[in-house]
């Protein structure tokens, strides 16, 4: 029986070598357009699809392989007599090997200035149809969508005269993952173009970045995936310059640190442990900022993740080198800084392009049996309609400190309280079951430094006990959303102690 292979690829890596080996194995090769031209230029005998179908390519190449002479050869069962009789009746030759990859839709929409019409023309129709048909009929057809699989297909055919059933099934599964991811990217693009929300089906696709040694705990398997064309200003697209492989917990913590440091335009440093900040500082220089972040909690920073929004210089690197740290993220490291920090073989050094504009993305949270999808919490104080609820207005110094505290508290696990000066955190209470409990932790950590400091809360005060605790510790200004049915109690308590309190009208729960 004649052996036939269909080859039609946009990504041509390795295809000439693959076709050459198939030709040596006695396969007749059929192809289309650019692939046919490439194979002929390398001396490979190839028959055009139009010669097989007896029908020319039409509609600017939109229709060429969508024909019974092709799909009959792909879908026929080799062990079904009625199928073979129909092939014989219509002169259709079975196709045993299919090598197809798709129009470069992702690469097209990634290019700046791509129009909607240009994107639409890169939606492949015939390619997915051939891949799905071949994968459906994988008991009889070997299908390759990835150049990495060409060598194993040739090797098995040389050794066995066919490809094993196990390999055919594996390749078919890869095809359906590939076409699903391709369609998911198109669906996302079209949905965004149509400006639709709360859509009836969400199909997400992510690409494997790396396998991980384990998840949150050693007994949990885990992998790290990144979003195609996702934000470059992210851990998923960070460049690692040095250090051990990232772990599951490293990645989560690094993302948390990066989200906080993004809040600041001035030099800023953030230290994170278990996805909560333990110290945040700003200053005239990155060294100054990190010194304050370290001083905020020199105990918890041990084994932490540091994010900085300026290039790390030698002076800052020497300070960082004194501490055991898991990760340091920055826009860049000077040559001197790299030399110093690489002295510790395990510390991970990551760079992220801070100058790149952040893409609008959704926050995805998985639950058992489903997922939650929401906008990222990018709401800023500039958007809030702030009002002073108390008799006393904040001083200029208090306003500066309040704004700083609010930028930090929105990234602390709820219930969250931050005690801060105008340029550094002093105490952080995170993830407590009641707000006064979070306040007590933050104030205890702050100690005597709370005297004259500000307090920021991620949500309103349900009663005046948090204000009472703040006043007794010496807090002079509070920023919180307001909106409690008992706001008046908190306002009266603040006025009683001469505390100024600002309402933002914006809650920042973080669960």
C-alpha positions as CSV (number, residue, x, y, z in Angstrom):
1,X,0.0,0.0,0.0
2,X,1.2,3.5,-0.9
3,X,2.5,5.4,2.2
4,X,1.5,9.1,2.2
5,X,2.6,11.9,4.5
6,X,0.9,15.4,4.5
7,X,3.2,18.2,5.5
8,X,2.0,21.8,5.9
9,X,3.7,24.0,8.4
10,X,4.2,27.7,9.3
11,X,7.1,26.9,11.7
12,X,9.5,25.2,9.4
13,X,12.2,24.2,11.9
14,X,13.4,20.7,11.1
15,X,10.8,20.1,8.5
16,X,13.3,19.6,5.6
17,X,15.2,16.9,7.5
18,X,11.9,15.3,8.6
19,X,10.6,15.2,5.0
20,X,13.9,13.9,3.7
21,X,13.8,11.0,6.2
22,X,10.2,10.2,5.3
23,X,11.1,10.2,1.6
24,X,13.9,7.7,2.3
25,X,11.3,5.5,4.1
26,X,9.2,5.4,0.9
27,X,6.6,8.0,1.8
28,X,4.9,10.1,-0.9
29,X,4.8,13.6,0.4
30,X,2.0,16.1,-0.3
31,X,2.1,19.7,0.8
32,X,0.8,23.2,0.3
33,X,2.1,26.7,-0.5
34,X,5.2,27.8,1.3
35,X,6.0,24.4,2.7
36,X,5.8,22.8,-0.8
37,X,8.1,25.5,-2.1
38,X,10.7,25.0,0.7
39,X,10.7,21.2,0.3
40,X,11.2,21.4,-3.5
41,X,14.0,23.9,-3.1
42,X,15.8,21.2,-1.0
43,X,15.4,18.5,-3.6
44,X,12.5,16.7,-2.0
45,X,9.8,15.2,-4.3
46,X,6.5,16.7,-3.2
47,X,3.0,16.7,-4.7
48,X,0.8,19.7,-4.3
49,X,-2.5,19.3,-2.5
50,X,-4.3,20.7,-5.5
51,X,-3.0,17.7,-7.5
52,X,-4.5,15.4,-5.0
53,X,-7.9,17.1,-4.7
54,X,-8.2,18.1,-8.4
55,X,-9.3,21.5,-7.2
56,X,-7.3,24.7,-7.0
57,X,-6.6,26.7,-3.8
58,X,-9.2,29.5,-3.7
59,X,-10.1,32.6,-1.7
60,X,-6.4,33.7,-1.2
61,X,-5.5,30.2,0.2
62,X,-8.4,30.2,2.7
63,X,-9.6,26.9,1.1
64,X,-7.1,24.3,0.0
65,X,-7.1,21.2,2.3
66,X,-10.8,21.2,3.2
67,X,-11.7,18.5,0.8
68,X,-12.8,14.8,0.9
69,X,-9.6,13.7,-0.9
70,X,-7.7,14.9,2.1
71,X,-10.0,14.4,5.0
72,X,-11.1,11.0,3.8
73,X,-7.5,10.0,3.9
74,X,-7.2,11.3,7.4
75,X,-10.3,9.9,9.0
76,X,-10.6,6.5,7.4
77,X,-10.2,3.5,9.7
78,X,-7.6,1.1,8.3
79,X,-9.3,-1.9,9.9
80,X,-12.8,-1.0,8.8
81,X,-13.7,-2.7,5.4
82,X,-16.5,-0.3,4.6
83,X,-14.1,2.7,5.0
84,X,-11.5,1.0,2.8
85,X,-14.1,0.2,0.2
86,X,-15.2,3.9,0.1
87,X,-11.6,5.1,-0.2
88,X,-11.2,2.7,-3.2
89,X,-14.5,3.8,-4.8
90,X,-13.5,7.4,-4.7
91,X,-9.8,7.0,-5.4
92,X,-8.7,8.4,-2.0
93,X,-5.3,7.4,-0.7
94,X,-4.9,7.0,3.1
95,X,-2.6,9.4,4.9
96,X,-0.4,7.8,7.6
97,X,1.6,10.7,8.8
98,X,0.5,14.3,9.2
99,X,2.9,17.1,10.1
100,X,1.0,20.4,10.6
101,X,1.5,23.5,12.7
102,X,-0.7,26.6,12.6
103,X,-0.7,30.2,11.3
104,X,1.3,32.4,13.7
105,X,-1.7,34.0,15.4
106,X,0.1,34.7,18.7
107,X,3.2,36.2,17.0
108,X,0.9,38.4,14.9
109,X,-1.1,39.9,17.7
110,X,2.1,40.4,19.7
111,X,3.4,42.9,17.1
112,X,2.7,46.5,17.9
113,X,0.3,48.1,15.5
114,X,-1.3,44.9,14.3
115,X,-4.8,45.6,13.0
116,X,-7.9,43.6,13.8
117,X,-8.1,42.6,10.1
118,X,-4.5,41.4,10.1
119,X,-5.1,39.3,13.2
120,X,-8.3,37.7,11.7
121,X,-6.3,36.6,8.6
122,X,-4.0,34.6,10.9
123,X,-6.8,32.4,12.3
124,X,-6.1,29.0,10.8
125,X,-9.0,26.9,9.6
126,X,-7.7,24.1,7.5
127,X,-4.7,23.4,9.9
128,X,-6.8,22.7,13.0
129,X,-9.3,20.7,11.0
130,X,-6.5,18.4,9.7
131,X,-4.9,18.2,13.2
132,X,-8.2,17.3,14.9
133,X,-9.1,14.8,12.2
134,X,-5.7,13.1,12.5
135,X,-5.7,13.1,16.3
136,X,-9.2,11.7,16.4
137,X,-8.0,8.8,14.1
138,X,-4.7,8.4,15.9
139,X,-5.2,4.6,16.0
140,X,-4.3,4.8,12.3
141,X,-2.6,8.2,11.8
142,X,0.5,9.6,13.4
143,X,0.2,13.4,13.8
144,X,3.0,15.8,14.6
145,X,2.4,19.4,15.7
146,X,5.7,20.0,17.4
147,X,9.1,19.8,15.6
148,X,10.6,18.3,18.8
149,X,8.6,15.1,18.0
150,X,10.0,14.6,14.5
151,X,13.1,12.5,15.5
152,X,11.2,10.0,17.6
153,X,8.6,9.5,14.8
154,X,11.4,8.7,12.3
155,X,13.3,6.5,14.9
156,X,10.2,4.4,15.6
157,X,9.3,4.0,12.0
158,X,12.8,2.9,11.1
159,X,12.8,0.4,14.0
160,X,9.2,-0.9,13.8
161,X,7.9,0.0,10.4
162,X,5.3,2.2,12.1
163,X,4.9,4.4,15.2
164,X,3.8,2.6,18.3
165,X,0.2,3.0,19.6
166,X,1.5,4.6,22.8
167,X,3.4,7.3,20.9
168,X,0.4,7.9,18.5
169,X,-1.9,8.5,21.5
170,X,0.7,10.8,23.2
171,X,1.0,12.8,20.0
172,X,-2.8,13.0,19.6
173,X,-3.2,14.4,23.2
174,X,-0.6,17.0,22.4
175,X,-2.5,18.0,19.3
176,X,-5.7,18.6,21.2
177,X,-3.8,20.6,23.8
178,X,-2.3,22.6,21.0
179,X,-5.5,23.4,19.2
180,X,-7.3,24.1,22.4
181,X,-4.6,26.7,23.4
182,X,-4.7,28.2,19.9
183,X,-8.5,28.6,20.1
184,X,-8.4,29.9,23.6
185,X,-6.0,32.7,22.6
186,X,-8.2,33.6,19.6
187,X,-11.3,33.6,21.9
188,X,-9.6,35.9,24.4
189,X,-8.5,38.3,21.6
190,X,-12.0,38.4,20.1
191,X,-13.7,38.7,23.5
192,X,-11.5,41.7,24.4
193,X,-12.1,43.3,21.0
194,X,-15.9,42.9,21.5
195,X,-15.5,44.4,25.0
196,X,-17.5,41.6,26.6
197,X,-17.7,40.8,30.3
198,X,-19.2,38.0,32.4
199,X,-19.0,35.7,29.4
200,X,-20.7,32.3,29.4
201,X,-17.5,30.3,29.1
202,X,-13.9,31.1,30.0
203,X,-11.2,29.1,28.4
204,X,-7.7,30.0,29.7
205,X,-4.4,28.9,28.2
206,X,-1.0,29.0,29.8
207,X,2.4,27.7,28.6
208,X,4.7,25.6,30.7
209,X,7.6,27.7,32.0
210,X,9.2,25.1,34.2
211,X,8.5,22.0,36.3
212,X,8.9,22.6,40.0
213,X,10.5,20.3,42.5
214,X,7.3,20.4,44.6
215,X,4.5,22.7,45.6
216,X,3.8,24.5,48.9
217,X,4.9,21.3,50.6
218,X,7.3,18.5,49.5
219,X,4.4,16.0,49.1
220,X,2.7,18.2,46.5
221,X,3.6,18.1,42.8
222,X,3.6,21.5,41.0
223,X,4.5,23.2,37.7
224,X,4.9,26.9,36.7
225,X,2.9,28.2,33.7
226,X,2.9,31.6,32.1
227,X,0.3,33.4,30.2
228,X,0.9,33.8,26.4
229,X,1.6,37.5,25.8
230,X,1.2,38.2,29.5
231,X,2.7,41.2,31.2
232,X,6.4,41.4,30.9
233,X,6.3,43.3,34.2
234,X,5.9,40.0,36.0
235,X,7.6,37.2,37.7
236,X,6.4,34.9,35.0
237,X,8.5,36.8,32.5
238,X,11.4,37.8,34.7
239,X,15.0,36.9,33.7
240,X,16.9,34.9,36.3
241,X,20.6,35.9,36.4
242,X,21.8,33.8,39.2
243,X,20.9,31.3,41.9
244,X,18.9,28.1,42.5
245,X,15.7,27.2,40.6
246,X,12.6,29.0,41.8
247,X,10.3,27.1,44.1
248,X,6.5,27.3,44.2
249,X,6.6,29.4,47.4
250,X,9.3,31.6,45.9
251,X,7.2,32.4,42.9
252,X,4.1,33.4,45.0
253,X,6.2,35.5,47.3
254,X,8.1,37.2,44.5
255,X,4.8,38.1,42.8
256,X,3.5,39.6,46.1
257,X,6.7,41.7,46.5
258,X,6.6,42.9,42.9
259,X,2.9,44.0,43.2
260,X,3.8,46.1,46.2
261,X,6.9,47.8,44.8
262,X,4.9,48.7,41.6
263,X,2.9,51.1,43.8
264,X,5.9,53.5,44.1
265,X,7.5,55.9,41.7
266,X,10.2,57.0,44.1
267,X,13.0,54.6,45.1
268,X,11.4,51.8,47.0
269,X,12.3,48.5,48.6
270,X,9.9,45.8,49.8
271,X,10.6,42.7,51.9
272,X,8.1,39.9,51.8
273,X,7.6,36.7,53.8
274,X,4.7,34.3,53.1
275,X,3.1,36.7,50.7
276,X,2.9,39.6,53.2
277,X,5.2,42.6,53.4
278,X,7.3,42.6,56.6
279,X,9.1,45.8,55.7
280,X,8.6,48.6,53.1
281,X,10.8,51.7,52.7
282,X,11.1,54.6,50.3
283,X,14.0,57.1,50.1
284,X,16.1,59.4,47.9
285,X,18.3,56.4,46.8
286,X,17.6,52.6,46.6
287,X,20.2,52.1,49.4
288,X,18.2,54.5,51.6
289,X,15.0,52.7,50.7
290,X,16.3,49.3,51.5
291,X,17.9,50.4,54.7
292,X,14.4,51.5,55.9
293,X,12.8,48.3,54.7
294,X,15.3,46.3,56.7
295,X,15.0,48.4,59.8
296,X,11.2,47.9,59.7
297,X,11.6,44.3,60.7
298,X,15.1,43.0,60.8
299,X,13.9,39.6,62.2
300,X,11.3,38.6,59.6
301,X,13.3,39.7,56.6
302,X,15.6,36.7,57.2
303,X,15.0,34.2,54.4
304,X,12.7,36.8,52.7
305,X,12.1,38.1,49.2
306,X,13.3,41.6,48.3
307,X,11.9,43.7,45.4
308,X,13.5,47.0,44.5
309,X,12.4,49.5,41.8
310,X,15.8,50.9,40.9
311,X,19.1,49.3,39.7
312,X,21.0,47.6,42.5
313,X,24.3,49.3,43.0
314,X,27.4,48.1,44.8
315,X,26.6,49.8,48.1
316,X,23.1,48.3,48.2
317,X,24.5,44.9,47.2
318,X,26.9,44.9,50.1
319,X,24.0,45.6,52.5
320,X,21.9,42.8,50.8
321,X,24.8,40.4,51.0
322,X,24.9,40.6,54.8
323,X,21.4,39.0,55.0
324,X,20.2,35.5,54.1
325,X,17.7,36.2,51.3
326,X,15.8,33.8,48.9
327,X,15.2,36.3,46.0
328,X,16.2,39.8,45.0
329,X,14.1,41.4,42.2
330,X,15.2,44.6,40.5
331,X,15.2,46.3,37.1
332,X,18.9,45.7,36.9
333,X,22.1,45.0,38.8
334,X,25.3,46.9,38.3
335,X,28.4,44.9,37.4
336,X,29.8,45.4,40.9
337,X,26.5,44.4,42.5
338,X,26.3,41.2,40.5
339,X,29.8,40.3,41.5
340,X,29.0,40.8,45.1
341,X,25.7,39.0,45.2
342,X,26.9,36.1,43.1
343,X,29.2,35.3,46.1
344,X,26.1,33.6,47.5
345,X,25.4,30.7,45.2
346,X,21.8,30.1,46.2
347,X,20.3,33.6,46.2
348,X,18.0,34.0,43.1
349,X,18.6,37.3,41.2
350,X,15.8,38.3,38.9
351,X,15.3,41.3,36.6
352,X,12.0,42.7,35.5
353,X,11.6,45.5,33.0
354,X,10.0,48.1,35.2
355,X,9.8,50.7,32.4
356,X,7.3,48.4,30.5
357,X,3.7,49.4,30.8
358,X,1.7,46.8,32.7
359,X,-1.0,45.0,30.7
360,X,-4.5,44.9,32.1
361,X,-5.0,41.4,33.3
362,X,-7.5,39.5,35.4
363,X,-6.7,37.8,38.7
364,X,-7.5,34.1,38.6
365,X,-8.1,32.2,41.8
366,X,-8.8,28.5,41.7
367,X,-11.2,26.7,44.1
368,X,-12.0,23.0,44.1
369,X,-14.4,22.5,41.2
370,X,-14.1,26.0,39.8
371,X,-12.4,29.3,39.7
372,X,-12.9,33.0,40.5
373,X,-12.0,35.7,38.0
374,X,-11.7,39.4,38.9
375,X,-10.0,42.6,37.9
376,X,-6.6,43.2,39.5
377,X,-6.8,45.7,42.4
378,X,-5.1,48.6,40.6
379,X,-7.3,51.2,42.2
380,X,-5.2,54.1,43.4
381,X,-5.6,56.9,45.9
382,X,-5.7,59.3,43.0
383,X,-9.0,57.7,42.0
384,X,-10.5,57.8,45.5
385,X,-12.7,60.6,46.8
386,X,-11.0,61.1,50.1
387,X,-12.6,63.1,52.9
388,X,-11.5,64.1,56.4
389,X,-14.1,62.7,58.7
390,X,-12.7,64.3,61.9
391,X,-12.4,67.8,63.2
392,X,-8.7,68.0,62.7
393,X,-7.2,68.0,59.2
394,X,-4.0,66.0,58.6
395,X,-0.7,68.0,58.5
396,X,1.4,67.8,55.3
397,X,3.7,65.2,57.0
398,X,0.6,63.1,58.0
399,X,-0.8,63.2,54.5
400,X,2.5,61.9,53.1
401,X,2.5,59.1,55.7
402,X,-1.1,58.2,55.2
403,X,-0.6,57.9,51.4
404,X,2.4,55.7,52.0
405,X,0.5,53.5,54.5
406,X,-2.4,53.1,52.2
407,X,-0.2,51.9,49.3
408,X,1.2,49.2,51.6
409,X,-2.0,48.0,53.4
410,X,-3.8,47.2,50.2
411,X,-1.3,44.4,49.7
412,X,-1.5,42.9,53.2
413,X,-3.7,39.9,53.9
414,X,-7.0,40.8,55.5
415,X,-7.8,41.8,58.1
416,X,-4.9,44.2,57.7
417,X,-3.4,47.1,59.7
418,X,-0.2,49.0,58.8
419,X,1.5,51.4,61.2
420,X,3.9,53.7,59.3
421,X,5.9,56.9,59.2
422,X,6.1,58.8,55.9
423,X,8.9,56.7,54.5
424,X,8.8,53.2,56.1
425,X,6.5,50.7,57.8
426,X,6.8,50.3,61.5
427,X,4.3,47.6,62.3
428,X,2.2,45.2,60.2
429,X,-0.8,43.1,61.4
430,X,-1.9,40.6,58.7
431,X,-4.5,38.0,58.2
432,X,-6.3,38.3,61.5
433,X,-9.9,37.2,62.2
434,X,-10.8,40.6,63.7
435,X,-9.5,44.1,63.0
436,X,-8.5,45.1,66.5
437,X,-6.5,41.9,66.6
438,X,-4.5,43.0,63.5
439,X,-4.1,46.4,65.1
440,X,-2.7,45.0,68.3
441,X,-0.1,43.0,66.4
442,X,0.9,46.0,64.3
443,X,1.1,48.3,67.4
444,X,3.0,45.7,69.4
445,X,5.6,45.4,66.6
446,X,5.8,49.2,66.3
447,X,6.3,49.6,70.1
448,X,7.4,53.2,71.0
449,X,7.8,54.0,67.3
450,X,4.0,54.2,67.0
451,X,4.1,57.5,68.9
452,X,3.4,60.1,66.2
453,X,2.9,57.5,63.5
454,X,-0.1,56.8,61.2
455,X,-2.4,53.8,60.9
456,X,-3.8,52.4,57.7
457,X,-6.6,49.9,57.5
458,X,-7.7,47.8,54.5
459,X,-11.4,48.0,55.5
460,X,-13.7,50.0,57.8
461,X,-13.7,49.8,61.6
462,X,-16.8,48.0,62.8
463,X,-16.5,49.6,66.2
464,X,-14.3,52.2,67.9
465,X,-12.0,49.7,69.7
466,X,-9.3,50.0,67.0
467,X,-9.2,53.8,67.3
468,X,-8.9,53.4,71.1
469,X,-5.9,51.1,70.7
470,X,-4.3,53.4,68.2
471,X,-4.7,56.4,70.4
472,X,-3.2,54.7,73.4
473,X,-0.2,53.8,71.3
474,X,0.3,57.4,70.2
475,X,-1.1,57.2,66.6
476,X,-1.9,60.7,65.3
477,X,-3.6,59.9,62.0
478,X,-5.7,57.1,60.5
479,X,-6.7,56.3,57.0
480,X,-9.5,53.8,56.3
481,X,-12.4,53.3,53.9
482,X,-15.3,54.2,56.1
483,X,-18.7,52.9,55.5
484,X,-19.5,51.2,58.8
485,X,-22.9,51.7,60.3
486,X,-20.9,52.7,63.4
487,X,-18.6,55.2,61.7
488,X,-19.8,57.9,64.1
489,X,-18.4,56.0,67.1
490,X,-15.0,55.8,65.5
491,X,-15.1,59.5,64.5
492,X,-16.1,60.6,68.0
493,X,-13.3,58.5,69.5
494,X,-10.8,60.0,67.1
495,X,-11.9,63.5,67.9
496,X,-11.7,62.7,71.6
497,X,-8.0,61.9,71.2
498,X,-7.3,64.6,68.7
499,X,-6.6,62.0,65.9
500,X,-7.2,63.0,62.3
501,X,-9.0,60.3,60.3
502,X,-9.4,60.1,56.5
503,X,-12.1,58.1,54.7
504,X,-11.2,56.9,51.2
505,X,-14.5,55.1,50.4
506,X,-12.4,52.3,48.9
507,X,-11.9,48.9,50.5
508,X,-8.9,46.7,49.7
509,X,-9.7,43.2,51.0
510,X,-7.0,40.7,50.2
511,X,-7.8,37.1,51.0
